[in-house]
Structures are given as C-alpha cells and as structure tokens.
C-alpha cells in the first residue's frame, strides 16, 4: 500500500456548496426561535465600576434576561477563565489575575464584556442594552510597553506578568566576549487584528438536561471541557459543535467570555440563545496579536559564522492572560529561535506586560512568525555591517544536510533539511541575477527598487495524536469521522482524496464528519499547521485496522489461510482465489452476512516527532520617493513541505499566508489613543490587503521528505505568514538604503515611508 497520497491537485469538493451559497455557517444554522443576545461592553480602558443599573433594561420590550457579573457570581460561577501560565526565571509562577466572563468591579479595556442582554429580537436586545446605566470612576490608563506605570492588576503591581528565560546565559555571554563582531538591533513587531471573514459567534441551547453550544471555532473538545469546568457541569452533560467556519487563523481556538455568558443564559432561560458579533465588535473584542519589541544581538567569528544569539523581548499581553497568551512569545517563539542557523549558544529573556488593551494570543504562525521576523531582520542588518552578501551570509551559517538530525539549542530536533538547495532555487526563480538591471530601470523612472529575502523554518504544533473512524453506511456511502476542524483550508478535499487513494473507495462515496463532541470521542482541532499531517497519520492507522479486520473474514470466503490475503491496488487478493473484492464490496458482503463489526473501524495514532516546514521568500518592491507609496512588484516562494498531498491546496495556503504577512508588513496596524480608545475599529481606519496590493506569487517546492511521519509531509498552513513579514520589510529597507535610511519598522505605510525618507534627507 502507498504510504502517502498521489500528490494530485484535486479541486476542492466543498467549494461547490460554498459558491452556491449553501454553506452552513453559524448564522445559517441558528435554531428556530432562538433569542438574540447583545453584549454591553466597557466604553473606557480602565475604571472602577460605581454602579451598574440594569432595571430599565430588564423591563424593556421583549427582554428575557440581563446577565451581569454579579449574576454570574450569585450562580457560583466565579472561576478564572482558563489560561496557561509560565514559570519565571526565579522559579516562581507567573501572574494569573482573575479574568471573569463578565466584568465585576473593574473595567480593564475598551470592549470588555459587562452585561449580556437577551431578547426576542436583535433590535430589542440592542435597545435594552442602551437602557443600562453604567457609572464608573476613571483610573489611570496603562498603554506603554514597559514595566511599571498605572497598575492593571494588584497581583502584578509592576504590570509584569512573567519574567521568563531559556538557554545558557553564561555560555552565550562567553561567546559574545570572544566574538570578532557583534551586531545589535531593536526590532518592533506591531499589533494586528485578525479579522477573519466570518466574525465570532455562538448559540447555546438545552437539549433535555444537556447543554449544547455551537460556535464558530477551531475544535470542540477543549471548549467542551472549559464549558464543563467553568459552568460546573459534568463533561458528559456538555455537547459542543462547530458548523462551517469562515476563517479562524488561531483567533478562534480558545474560549471567550461571550460564549460562557451565552451558555449560562441558555441554562437560565431553557431557551436557545444566539450571539453573533458585528465587525466593529469583533475588532474590539477578538484577541489581537503580535505587539512586541525585541532587543537582539548576533555574535560572529572572524569567518562570519554566528557563535551567539541573545534576545530580550517585551511583549504586550493586553489586560488579561488569554488562553495561550503567555506562551506566544516564549515557548512557541523559541521553537525556532535560531531558525535554520547552526548556533548553540543562545539565550532569550522575555517579560510579559499587562496593559489596558485587548488581550493578545495566537495568530497565524503563533510565535514562529515573530521569531523568524526578528532573526531574519537581524541577518540582513548583519550582512550590511559585515560587508557580506545577505544570501551568502545565510549559506555560511545554514545547518548542513549532514548535520541532521540536528538538535537546536532550545531542545527541538530538526529531522531533515537542505536549506542551501532551497535558497539557491529561490535565487534562480526570482531572477536574482537580473535584479540590478531592474533596479536601474526603476531609478531611471525616478523610483527606488529593493529586494529582500527571508529564510524561515517553523514547527507544526498541537497534539501529536489524532484519531479517525470509517463507517460503511447502508446506502453504500462511507463516512469518515475526523478530530480536526476545517476553517476553510479544504480539509474535506484532502481527507476524501487521501482515504480514496489509500483504499480505492470512490471519492464521491465519502463524506467527512467533523466538529461534534458527541459523534467524535476526542480530537485536537485545527491549529499549528497540524491538521493534514496528524489526520492523515490517523487515517493510515485506521486503514491498517480495516484491512486487518477484513482479512480473516475474506480468507474464509476465499478458502485460503488468513495470512494469504493481501490488500493492494485497491482490492483484496489471495493466491488460488479468483475473488478480488474492493473494500466497498467487502463491506456489502459483511452487511449481508450480519457482520456489523466489520462496518465501523477506527484507530488513533501519534506522530513520533514534529515536522519542520521551511523555505525561502523573495520580495521585490518599488518605492515612489515623492509619496512613499510601495508597490510589491514581484514575490517568489520556494518551500520545502516534504511530500505534498494536494499541491493546489498547499499553494492556496501559502498565498493566503503571504497576504497576511505582507498585510502586517505594509499596512495593518492597531492604533489606540492615549486613553486606550481603539482608533482602528473599522475597515475605514484599519487597512487590509486587497488583490491589487499583491502581485502573482511564484510558488514552487523543493521537497526533502520528513522522517517524522509516514507520509513524509510537512505542514503548510502557516508557512506563508512566517516568511512574508521579514522578506517584505527587508526589501523596503534595501530600496531606501541608498537614501540614508538605516532602520524601518512595520507597518511601512506610505506616510511612514515618506517620513523615513524626509528624516534621512535632513
């Protein structure tokens, strides 16, 4: 049997229903007669509540319930919302301030949920929310990214959530002491809003004595456990489902306070309750991302080899610990701290800071884009200071093919790689040799042209274990139950194709079931580029179980020994028998014989190790010095994703990831005023990349099959974003360098670029 797919670019089967408007997104599947909920949110960034009068709202037309923080406390729902906390450098535990579902005595960011209003109609709920009288005493607002200032939480009086480190500090200092050259740089990584196409939302209902919550998310099992824990219910009494999802990008992975409040409202009212965020509401309350500043240093020997790497980062957690907020710029950042370079003496020190802003958490790449952005900005600057070609500096320092498996300084083991081959392919496909002529042509037209590269590596994340169940149905169709959750990536196509490839079951007979904690025992959801790798691994295990189960049954039919039955070329065979049944035919025989045990097969499998996607991005920009306008003129990607299951799906993921990375580099940016009010709370003020902002992306692969899974594949979902940020920014700096600009930071908007040129000219 083949151990990986045929690498065919099969068209997405799910697109037929999406393009016809037949998708089942959250707002399409709300229960008939569901009550509608509206959230009253904090209008200020930091205040002490002096009065919350909801009496008029409770008397409002059509109103069924107004739920407040005090009501949650009265119901005994006082638990802290779940968040992972770190161990500090001194061995103490990081801060874990209380985070309620609905605010109590304090308001800590603009948009924090204060009350949930439930009414017959959405308009009635909105009207009632406006009747609530919220009085408060303003407190000093903490907005700057530094230790100290106005205290956000008493448990962190200096606003430091954690003080974390990793690596051998003494050995790293010794490496710097003997270095021939040290390059230092401060790099900012701006805050962004995720802005998935479909906003967040949920509905909750009581089914007999059980709670059912349906939400737009990335997995059902973690949320099910969190609903049970927070609402003090047995897990068996909670069902969580997810319909079609219009984008998640990490932002829809975790629990949000609105979901808990809606669930409690449904329990109180014994009626379905639905809440769907408006766009402006999402921009205020969805967790945001990035927002860190790093001071970094690279130590080089006389041969331009890196011998030490030090990083000190301040990261903005916002007003609370989000579920994974503390590990974004620490544990996940360090998965790829030194990238693809052979350096063992490294040390990173990270301080997490609370501010009166929306909390931050995972966004496409989850710590790895931040790490690679910093390192690849450093490598370009180092090349300039050392007087070395930036492409060659990377080649000098790459981990060599004969060094694999390579144990990185932070503990990760890279299984395989051929980084020089991939980089050389990128140089050829981007026509690096022809860049000088293109730059000269731009200069003749009064424009500045620059080229930038980034060599990235990332690791797949999440649970390495996954399960799959295949069921042969009475009508001849086949259902596969999976533990991952599509957010638009084309999972249905990938899984149907893969199962068909491995079994010979016609693809048009296969249906994928996902996102239901009742129908699927457990799973890891989607995130961290894990889905196809772990799910395909589980599917292979299930196919093995299926073949092993049918072998003795068919051996009896064929009149041969059990070990004589083989499964190959999509049929069962045995020497001396003319029978060559397919799996579908074998299942039909089993059904006719009353063998129900042969109609359902399942298995779980665990990946032995992570895979490490890597690749080279090359951006070429043209800058108008009179206006600061940047045109991204050429973009090339050469990735090593190992063996591809469906090249078209992989390319689509890269295109989307590049758009998000370029968006942050050139236009996306969260702006607050000094009082913590969000000034970029609509698409009138927050720029998103459009089709016209991107050129056609040249995508190709140089496969080095992974040894960490039987398919030889490497996850691709986040790779585009991981590589795009530094690549684009390095290209702009290259364009501006001849005009005296020595430092650039995202986002490189026309105004900021023009100001950099003006400042340099003066």
KAWO-V873817 format. One record per run of one state. SS is the DSSP state (H for helix, E for strand, C for the rest). FROM is the first residue (numbers start at 1). LEN is the number of residues. If there is no record, write none. Layout:
ss=SS from=FROM len=LEN
ss=SS from=FROM len=LEN
This chain:
ss=C from=1 len=14
ss=H from=15 len=5
ss=C from=20 len=5
ss=E from=25 len=1
ss=H from=26 len=3
ss=C from=29 len=6
ss=E from=35 len=7
ss=C from=42 len=5
ss=E from=47 len=7
ss=C from=54 len=1
ss=H from=55 len=4
ss=C from=59 len=4
ss=E from=63 len=6
ss=H from=69 len=6
ss=C from=75 len=12
ss=E from=87 len=1
ss=C from=88 len=5
ss=E from=93 len=1
ss=C from=94 len=12
ss=E from=106 len=2
ss=C from=108 len=5
ss=E from=113 len=7
ss=C from=120 len=2
ss=H from=122 len=9
ss=C from=131 len=2
ss=E from=133 len=6
ss=C from=139 len=14
ss=E from=153 len=1
ss=C from=154 len=2
ss=E from=156 len=1
ss=C from=157 len=3
ss=E from=160 len=8
ss=C from=168 len=1
ss=H from=169 len=9
ss=C from=178 len=3
ss=E from=181 len=12
ss=C from=193 len=8
ss=E from=201 len=7
ss=C from=208 len=2
ss=E from=210 len=6
ss=C from=216 len=5
ss=H from=221 len=10
ss=C from=231 len=4
ss=H from=235 len=3
ss=E from=238 len=4
ss=C from=242 len=2
ss=E from=244 len=1
ss=C from=245 len=12
ss=H from=257 len=13
ss=C from=270 len=3
ss=E from=273 len=4
ss=C from=277 len=2
ss=H from=279 len=7
ss=C from=286 len=2
ss=E from=288 len=13
ss=C from=301 len=5
ss=E from=306 len=13
ss=C from=319 len=6
ss=H from=325 len=12
ss=C from=337 len=4
ss=E from=341 len=1
ss=C from=342 len=4
ss=E from=346 len=9
ss=C from=355 len=5
ss=E from=360 len=1
ss=C from=361 len=7
ss=H from=368 len=19
ss=C from=387 len=3
ss=H from=390 len=8
ss=E from=398 len=1
ss=C from=399 len=2
ss=H from=401 len=3
ss=C from=404 len=2
ss=E from=406 len=2
ss=C from=408 len=5
ss=E from=413 len=2
ss=C from=415 len=4
ss=H from=419 len=11
ss=C from=430 len=2
ss=H from=432 len=13
ss=C from=445 len=2
ss=E from=447 len=11
ss=C from=458 len=7
ss=E from=465 len=8
ss=C from=473 len=5
ss=E from=478 len=5
ss=C from=483 len=8
ss=H from=491 len=13
ss=C from=504 len=3
ss=H from=507 len=3
ss=E from=510 len=4
ss=C from=514 len=2
ss=E from=516 len=1
ss=C from=517 len=14
ss=H from=531 len=28
ss=C from=559 len=3
ss=H from=562 len=3
ss=C from=565 len=1
ss=E from=566 len=3
ss=C from=569 len=2
ss=E from=571 len=3
ss=C from=574 len=9
ss=H from=583 len=10
ss=C from=593 len=3
ss=H from=596 len=3
ss=C from=599 len=1
ss=E from=600 len=7
ss=C from=607 len=7
ss=E from=614 len=11
ss=C from=625 len=5
ss=E from=630 len=11
ss=C from=641 len=1
ss=E from=642 len=1
ss=C from=643 len=4
ss=H from=647 len=20
ss=C from=667 len=5
ss=E from=672 len=1
ss=C from=673 len=5
ss=E from=678 len=1
ss=C from=679 len=12
ss=H from=691 len=3
ss=C from=694 len=3
ss=E from=697 len=5
ss=C from=702 len=11
ss=E from=713 len=1
ss=C from=714 len=5
ss=H from=719 len=21
ss=C from=740 len=10
ss=H from=750 len=12
ss=C from=762 len=1
